[in-house]
């Protein structure tokens, strides 16, 4: 391959320049080595390329000289996101995919409407659509929902003077799991690791009463969650309060909370008043928030050698928590509105 003085000067400039693209420099070096009589084997070693690279760019240089060393990209057809296309994407997103899958992906929907996946992603982002995500809800079928919800929320917002309000529930079937393999502790660059296999040492239930004013928790563990255990826990709760002080207990609709044994206890203790949340409305019971906390802090990653060890660690956590308890700041968005199933209650 023969080069003119101008071509050699230009190619040498490209091959040694620091501001041109690396691919342009490789092509220039390849042509210079060919003009110097180097074999393809030598060029492969010096340039770091393959035979197809040498063949392609040598043919292009012979055909078009320096102009042939520029990249030739076919490009792609311009695809404009028109309002019509956006409407089609939105309409198809709300329909089920024909292949039997539960939701669309950007690429599958793009093929269905004849566009690229980035246009689909832009439309979804613009309109806040997330087909890959799902949320679950539970609607209460309680005919007295409004009355019961108002009763519970009223205890949070305007508790009776000189009375104690407790949210009571039980966390059942807590497993005492012990790992077969040793736990590998946290270290720089490595998270704590637990073995996959474990031993089951049994289960127990945790009764908890959350004081809505102070945030303190009265806890008790039990092997079972029967009505007798619930009444015994209510007795402990009443015994821990000053004599004559009214106690308001917020609980769910578990059958063990509404037995004759419970009714007899309430008759013997007129200062204890039960308030039941509407059905399927556990979010109204503040103790559920505390149960989520102890699940994260103790139960989920805990290692327990026995049921007694599990009980001991749960009670130790409660004692430490009560040294600096935190009450829930319960806020109802619009107390002036009639409480309905569409009303919103949040915890801050």
BELWO-V52515 format. One line per field, one symbol per residue. psi: psi as a letter, one per 40 degrees, with the letter a starting at -180 (. if undefined). burial: I if it has 16 or more other ideal C-beta (glycine too) atoms within 10 Angstrom, else O. Layout:
psi=???
burial=???
This chain:
psi=hiiidddddddddddeieeiiddddddddddddddeeiiddddddddfaidddddddddddddebddeeiihhdaihhhhgidddddddddddeiiieeeidiiidddddddefaiddddddddddefhgdeiiiiihhhehdfdddddddddddddgiiifihhhhhihhifhhghhhdiihhihihehihhiidiiiheaiiihhihhheddeihhihiidigidddddddddddddeiihehihhhhiafideefiddddddddegeehhhhhiiiffdeehdddddddddddddddeihheidddddddddddddddedgihihghhhdgeeihhieeihhih.
burial=OOIOOOIOOIIOOIIOOOOOOOOOIIIIIIIIIIOOOIOIOOIIOOIOIOOOIIOOIIOIIOOOOIOIIOOOOOOOOOOOIOOOIIOIIOOOIOOOIOOOOOOIOIOOIIOIOOIOOOIIIOIIOOOOIOOOOOOOOOOIOIOOIOOIIIIIIOIIOOOOOOOIIIIIIIIOOIIIIIOOOOOOOOOOOOOOOOOOOOOOIOOIIIIIIIIIOOIIIIIIIIOOIOIOIIIIIIOOIIOOIOOOOOIIIIIIOOOIIOIOOIOOIOOOOOOIIIIIIIIOIOOIIIIIOIIOOIOOOIIOOIIIOOIOOIIOIIOOIIOOIOOOOOOIOIOIOOOOOOIOOOIOIOOO
